[in-house]
Amino acid sequence: MKLMETRPAASPDGASAGVPADPDGMANPASPAATAPNADPIIVERHPGWAVVRIARTARRNALDRRARIALLRAFDSLQGQARCIVLTGTDGSFCAGLDLKERAGELAAGQRDTSGDEWIAVNMAIRRHPAVFIAAVNGMALGGGMTLVNSCDLALAAEDAWLGCPELASSAYAGAAGPTGMLSWPRKRVAWMLLTAERIDAHTAERWGVVNEVVAADGLLARARELATRIAGFDVAALEETKKSLDHVPAQVADWEGAMRYGQSVNAAIRARRANE
């Protein structure tokens, strides 16, 4: 599929840098523009009906500093009404190593107010509330906040050499976002293992545990993500958005079978009403 546009998400300082496309229409994750020290931390690649949002902070294993968190929020906002599906991925051998703890420690040492937690909640809630379907394409290591992004996305693919984990306890901390969101997503024993051992799990274990949907060869990860994104982008907008909403509404608000089925009827009614008003 031809790449319609390749550009970075807007960053707080207004800088911009493009990323060249590879032959199959996806940005080259090892390109100089993606790895240069002063490159934009978030790259947006637009395709017909869908997009790729790429974390590009390879010097920090794609850990998210404040600039990257703000750029993610702006990227997601820029794709409102433009993309029905968004592929979220990393660069080189990392998906995301979590928040940039070095930056956070420096700010705390300087007496600055810690806003990283609120910003991180805002990023993940932007994914949950966005009308587009999000696919995490886990191209490598996903730790801490990287696990949170996997939890927040609607679907997840993992390269066969990817690793996932919640290492916070080994640093005398709690996985403050990955832990609670994991509890909403996985069986208790799976979450307990991740939190209490601080060990990483490989991609195939993540698939067996239901943390990711599918494991694919590393060199086929983005091709598979493109295949799914193209398929999802072809669905009716109203039906797609209302279906995504149901994934959160039913577990949180519906506790019985009849209520669940009546809710299903109301979703189809909402779809019909939206289509009638188009």
C-alpha positions in Angstrom: 0.0 0.0 0.0 1.4 3.4 -0.9 2.4 5.7 1.9 0.2 8.8 1.7 2.2 10.9 4.2 5.2 10.4 6.5 5.7 13.1 9.1 6.5 13.4 12.8 3.9 14.2 15.4 4.0 17.8 16.5 6.4 18.3 19.4 6.4 20.9 22.1 9.2 22.9 20.4 7.7 22.7 17.0 10.6 20.7 15.4 9.9 18.3 12.6 11.8 15.6 10.8 10.6 13.1 8.2 11.2 9.3 8.1 11.8 7.6 4.7 9.5 4.8 3.8 10.7 1.3 3.1 9.6 -0.7 0.0 6.5 -2.2 1.6 5.1 1.2 2.6 6.1 1.2 6.3 8.7 3.5 7.7 12.2 2.0 8.1 12.6 1.7 11.9 16.4 1.8 11.6 16.5 4.9 9.4 18.8 7.8 10.4 15.9 10.2 10.9 14.4 7.8 13.5 17.7 7.4 15.4 19.3 10.8 15.3 19.6 12.3 18.9 17.6 15.4 18.0 14.9 13.6 16.0 11.3 13.9 17.0 10.4 11.3 19.5 7.1 10.3 17.9 6.7 9.6 14.1 3.3 9.5 12.4 2.9 7.6 9.1 -0.5 8.1 7.4 -2.1 5.5 5.2 -5.6 5.4 3.6 -7.9 5.0 6.6 -5.2 4.0 9.1 -1.9 5.1 10.5 1.3 4.1 12.3 2.5 5.9 15.4 6.1 5.1 16.1 8.1 5.8 19.3 11.5 6.8 18.2 13.8 7.4 21.2 16.3 4.6 20.5 19.0 6.2 22.7 16.7 5.6 25.7 15.2 2.3 24.5 12.1 4.3 23.5 11.4 5.3 27.1 9.0 8.2 27.2 10.1 11.6 28.5 7.7 14.5 28.8 8.3 15.7 25.2 7.4 12.2 23.9 4.3 11.9 26.1 3.0 15.3 24.8 3.9 14.3 21.3 1.9 11.1 21.6 -1.1 13.0 22.8 -0.8 15.4 19.9 -0.4 12.5 17.5 -3.5 10.7 18.7 -5.5 14.0 18.5 -4.3 14.7 15.0 -5.7 11.3 13.9 -9.2 11.9 15.3 -11.6 11.3 12.3 -8.6 10.5 10.0 -7.7 6.9 11.0 -10.0 4.1 11.9 -7.1 2.0 13.1 -3.7 3.0 14.6 -0.7 0.8 14.8 1.5 1.7 17.8 5.1 0.4 17.6 8.7 1.2 18.6 12.0 1.6 16.8 14.9 -0.8 16.5 15.0 -3.5 19.3 12.6 -1.8 21.7 8.8 -1.3 21.8 8.9 0.9 24.9 11.0 0.8 28.1 8.4 2.8 30.1 8.7 6.3 31.4 12.0 8.1 31.3 13.1 7.6 34.9 16.3 9.6 34.4 14.4 12.7 33.4 11.9 12.2 36.3 14.7 11.8 38.8 16.4 14.9 37.5 13.2 16.9 37.8 12.6 15.7 41.3 16.1 16.5 42.4 15.6 20.0 41.0 12.5 20.5 43.1 10.1 20.4 40.2 6.5 19.1 40.6 6.1 15.5 39.4 3.4 15.5 36.7 4.6 12.3 34.9 1.9 10.1 36.5 -1.0 12.4 35.3 0.6 12.7 31.9 0.9 8.9 31.6 -2.7 8.4 32.6 -3.7 10.9 30.0 -1.7 9.1 27.2 -3.3 5.7 28.0 -6.8 7.1 28.4 -6.4 8.8 25.1 -5.9 5.3 23.6 -8.9 3.9 25.4 -11.2 6.8 24.5 -10.0 7.2 20.9 -12.5 6.2 18.2 -9.8 4.3 16.3 -8.9 0.7 17.1 -5.3 0.5 18.4 -3.0 -2.3 17.6 0.2 -2.6 19.6 3.0 -4.0 17.3 5.5 -5.1 20.0 8.7 -5.1 18.0 11.0 -5.8 21.0 11.3 -5.1 24.7 8.1 -3.8 26.5 8.8 -3.0 30.1 6.8 -1.2 32.7 5.0 1.6 30.8 5.5 -0.4 27.7 3.4 -3.1 29.2 0.8 -0.5 30.0 0.6 0.5 26.4 0.1 -3.1 25.4 -2.7 -3.4 28.0 -4.3 -0.2 26.8 -4.3 -1.1 23.1 -7.3 -3.0 21.8 -5.2 -5.7 20.0 -1.6 -6.7 20.3 0.9 -8.5 18.0 4.3 -9.4 19.2 7.5 -10.3 17.3 8.7 -13.7 18.3 11.9 -12.2 19.8 9.9 -9.7 22.0 10.1 -9.7 25.8 7.6 -8.2 28.2 7.8 -7.5 31.9 7.0 -5.4 35.0 10.5 -5.0 36.6 9.5 -2.3 39.1 9.6 -4.4 42.3 13.3 -5.1 41.6 13.8 -1.3 42.0 11.7 -1.1 45.2 8.7 0.3 43.3 5.2 -0.7 42.2 4.1 -1.1 38.6 1.7 1.8 39.1 0.0 1.6 35.7 1.0 -1.8 34.2 0.0 -3.6 37.4 -3.6 -2.2 37.8 -4.4 -2.4 34.1 -3.1 -5.9 34.0 -5.5 -6.8 36.8 -8.3 -5.6 34.6 -7.0 -7.7 31.7 -5.4 -11.0 32.9 -6.1 -13.7 35.4 -4.8 -13.0 38.9 -2.0 -15.6 38.9 -0.6 -14.2 35.7 -0.5 -10.7 37.1 1.0 -11.9 40.3 3.8 -13.6 38.5 4.6 -10.5 36.5 4.5 -8.2 39.5 6.0 -10.4 42.2 8.9 -12.1 40.3 9.9 -9.0 38.2 10.8 -11.6 35.5 10.3 -11.0 31.8 8.1 -13.3 29.7 8.8 -14.1 26.1 6.3 -13.5 23.3 5.0 -17.0 23.2 4.3 -17.0 26.9 2.6 -13.6 26.5 0.4 -15.1 23.8 -0.5 -18.2 26.0 -1.4 -15.8 28.8 -3.6 -13.6 26.7 -1.3 -10.6 27.0 -1.0 -10.4 23.2 -3.2 -11.9 20.5 -0.6 -13.3 18.1 3.1 -13.9 17.7 4.7 -13.4 14.3 8.2 -13.5 12.9 10.1 -10.3 13.6 10.5 -9.4 9.9 6.8 -9.9 9.3 5.5 -7.9 12.3 4.7 -4.7 10.5 3.3 -6.5 7.4 0.9 -8.4 9.7 -0.1 -5.2 11.5 -0.7 -3.5 8.1 -2.9 -6.4 7.0 -5.0 -6.1 10.2 -5.1 -2.3 10.1 -6.2 -2.3 6.4 -9.0 -4.8 7.2 -10.2 -2.9 10.2 -10.1 0.4 8.4 -12.5 -1.0 5.8 -15.3 -1.5 8.3 -18.2 0.9 8.8 -17.1 3.8 11.0 -20.2 3.9 13.3 -20.2 0.1 13.8 -16.4 0.1 14.5 -16.5 2.9 17.1 -19.5 1.5 18.9 -18.0 -2.0 19.0 -14.8 -0.6 20.5 -16.8 1.2 23.2 -18.5 -2.1 24.1 -15.2 -3.7 25.0 -14.9 -1.4 28.0 -18.6 -0.8 28.8 -19.7 -4.5 29.3 -17.0 -5.6 31.8 -17.4 -2.3 33.8 -21.1 -1.8 33.7 -22.9 -5.1 33.0 -23.0 -8.0 35.4 -25.7 -10.3 34.0 -26.6 -12.1 30.8 -29.9 -10.4 30.1 -28.3 -7.0 30.8 -25.4 -7.9 28.4 -27.8 -8.9 25.6 -30.0 -5.8 26.1 -26.9 -3.7 25.9 -26.0 -5.4 22.6 -29.4 -4.4 21.3 -28.7 -0.8 22.3 -25.4 -0.8 20.6 -27.0 -1.8 17.3 -29.7 0.9 17.8 -26.9 3.5 18.3 -25.2 2.3 15.1 -28.4 2.6 13.1 -29.1 6.0 14.5 -25.7 7.3 13.6 -25.9 5.9 10.0 -29.3 7.5 9.5 -27.9 10.9 10.4 -24.9 10.6 8.1 
